[in-house]
């Protein structure tokens, strides 16, 4: 049966992928846009009688983290989620599913060998605290009887944006290389996998709470760099030392580029989800063969 699906942040990378996917399946998608000037009244009018609400809105974290921008990262996630949850609780006909974005940044940064899943505790630092508040902002909807899923998404790899789109111009010029010591772990997910995972979440009523949206394969920055260099047939012998990353990108570079975590999709796999894009090499080849760089 066709579903009524509302998506906030529908113009973002994941939002566009989900919109195309659901429209292609014959569902009706209502966009809330990317960080619109929401009001409780407007949200109540748009959300009444919706089957599914997917909340993705939030500013890009891959910018230099000034004091003001960190406040914007926090408010664009936590405050909008609080308002959206308040609107959902007030509806006469509530949605059957509320999917809210989160991130594997919830766990903080850990060295290789420490494997994290949805039962692992929240980490320490700016991003873990934002993610904790972000997820807590959905609790009112949960207590109102709505099934809530917090999608803890990893680094997204796709042809139209995300990490690869930013890296490829540099690597194509032969200027790529490892970041820092190259040992930091990269948990990732193919953009094309995310709509399939959301389909699985919709169809699997037992899934609620945090769900790690990550591929089963995790690799180091050094391994990632080597595979990318091999596929595009360009050398990658210009490492960017840790001090250079910090100089160029500040705190954001330290937390997002020099550190990482080994996260596994425990709840997806235990609920029977089978990954279509489980390994990085096949994803890179697909993306690079279909993209115009």
N, C-alpha and C positions, 0 to 999 in steps of 0.2 A: 504494500500500500504506500502511496506517496506520503511523504512526511513534510511537515512545516518545520523548517530549520532556520534559526536565527544565528548569525555569526557576527561577532564583533571583531574588529581588526581584519575584516574581510579583504582589504586591499594589500595586506602583507603577504609575505612569501607563502606561509602555510595557509592563510585565509584564502588566497587565490586558488591554491591547489584543492582545498576542500570544496570551494564554491564550484569549480569546474567539475569535480567528481560527482557531487550530489546533483547538480543540474543535469549532468549526463545520465544520471540514473532516474530522472523524472521527478525528483523531489523539488519542492518550492523553497528557495533560499532567500531569506530576507537579510540584507546587510545592515549592520549598525555602523559600519565604517570604522576608521582608525581614529580612536580617541575623539569622538564627536562631543559637542557640548551637551552632554546628557543631563536630563532632569528625571526625577522619579516619575512624574506624570507621563513624560514621553516614553519611558521604558515600560511602564505599566500598559500603555496603549499598544505598544509594539509586541510585547511578550505574551499577552493574553492568548491562550489557546495554541501556543506553540508546542510542538512535540519535543523538540530538542533545542537547547541553547548552548552554543559553543563560544566561549569567551577567550579571545586571543589578544586583545588590545594591550599595547604597552610600547613605550619608546625603545629604540634600538640600544642595546647595552654595549655595542661595539664602538663607542665614542669615548673620547677622553673623559674621565670621571672627575670633573670639577665638583665642588661642594654643591652647587646649584643643580648640576646634571644628575648627581646621585639622588637628590631630593625628587627630581622628575622621574627617574627610574622607579623609585619607590611609590610615588603618588600615582603614576600612570598604571600601576599594577594593583596596588592594594586599595586605593580609594575607589577606583572604578569597580573593582570586584565587590567591595562592600556595598556600593550603591546598587549594582546589578543584583546581588544576592537579596538585598532589601526589597527590590522590586519583585523578584520571583516569589518571595515569601508572601507578599501581599496579594498575589493573583487569586482569582476565584478558580481558574483552571490552570493548575501548575504544570510545567513540563515534566515529562517522565524521566528526562535525563539532562543534567547540567554538567558539561565538560568545560573545565577551566584550565587554561595553560599554566604550567609551572616549568621548572627546569631542574636538570640534575645538579645545578649549582646549589641545590638544597643540601647536598652532602658535604660541600666544601672540597678541599683538595687533599689528595692522598697519594702516596707513592705506589708504584707497581707492586702487585701482590696482595694488596688489600682490596677485596672484592665487595662491592656495595650492592644492596638490593633495597626494596621498598621498606623493609623493616630496620634499615640502618638509621642511626640517629642523625639529627640535623647537625651540620658542621658549624664552624666558627667563622665570623667575618661578615662583610657587607652583603654578599650575594646570598649566603645561607639564611641570613636574617630576613632579607626581602622575600625569599621564597617561603619561609615559614609564615610570615605575615600574610602573604598572598594566598596561601592555602587555608590559613585560619579564617580568612575573609569569606570562605564558602561554607563555613560551619553552620551558619544560620539557615541556609538552604537545606543542608543535610538534616538538621533538627526539625525542619518543617516537613520532612518525609520525601524530599526529592533525592533521587539517586545522583550522587556527585562523584565525578572522576577528575582527579588532578593529574594532568598529563605532564610528567617530568621529562621534558624533551632534551635530547642531547644536541650536539653540533649537527646542523642540517646540511646535507649535501644535495644540491640540485643545480639544474642548468640555468635557472633564471635568477639566481641570487644565492645568498648564504656564503659560507666560508670559501667554497671553491671559486665562485665568481670573483671574490676579492684576491685570491691567491694566483689565479691563472695568468693574468697579465704579467706579473712579476716572474713567474716560472717560465713563461713563454719567451721572455727576454734572456733567459739563462741566468737570472739573478736570484733564484731561489736557494734555499738552504734550511738547515735545521734551526730551530729557535732555542736559545739557551743551550743546555746540554743535550737536548733532543730526547730525554728519557721520560718526559711528562706523558701521561697516558691520555689518549683521545677516545672518548666514547662518542659515537656518531649515529646518525640515522639518515637513510635516503629520503629525500622529499617525496618521492613516489610511493614510499612505504606508508607514509602517515595517513593518507585517506583509507588505506586498507586496514590499518590499525584502528582508526576511528569507526569504520564499519564493524570491526570485531567487537569493539567496546559497546556499540549500540546493540548488537545482537546477543551480547553476553551479560545477562542481567546480574550475574554474580560478581561482576567487576565493579568495585567502587573504591573510593579513596585514591591514594597515590598509585600511579601506573608509570613505570619507566618506559619511555618511548625511545629506546636505544636498540641498536643492532646487537646480536650476540657476540660479534667479533670486536675486540678492543685492541688497539695497537698504539705504539709509541709515536711521538712526533717524528723521530728518526725513521721509523718504518713507513709512516705516512708519506714523508718527503721522498723517500727512495722509490716508492711505488708510483707516485705522481710524476716524478722525473722520468722514470722508465716508460710510462705510458705516453707522455707527450714528447718523448725523445729529446729532452733538453737536460743539460747538466744542472746539478743543484749543489754547487760547491762553495756557496757564499753564506756561511752561517751568520746569523744575527745573534751576537752574544747577549747574555742577560742584561748587561748594563745598557746596551743599545736599545733593547726592547723597552726597558724602564724609561730611558731618556725620551724615546719617541712616543710612547703610549701611556706612561705613568702607571697608576694603580690598576687601570683596566688591563694593561699589558701583562702586569705581574700575575693577576688572577686568571685571566682568560687565555693567555698565550704561553706562559712559563710554567703553569701548574695544571693539573688535571686529576682525573679519577677514573677508576675501572668499575663501571656500573653495568649490571646485568639486568635483562628484562624478565625478572623472575615471575611476575604476575601474568604477563602476556604468555609466556611459555607454559606455565602451569595451567592456564585456562584454555590451552589448545591452539594458540596462534602459531602459525608456521610462516616464517619470514620469507618473502619473495626476494629480498635483496640482503642476504646475510653476510656477504663479504665485500670488503672495500674495493678490491680490484674490479669486480664486475660492475659495481656502481660507478666507479670513475670512468671505465670504458664506455658505459652507456651514456653518462652525462657528456663526456667529451666528444663522443661520436654524434650527438644530437645538437650540441651547442655550437654557435658561430663565434669563435674567438679568433 
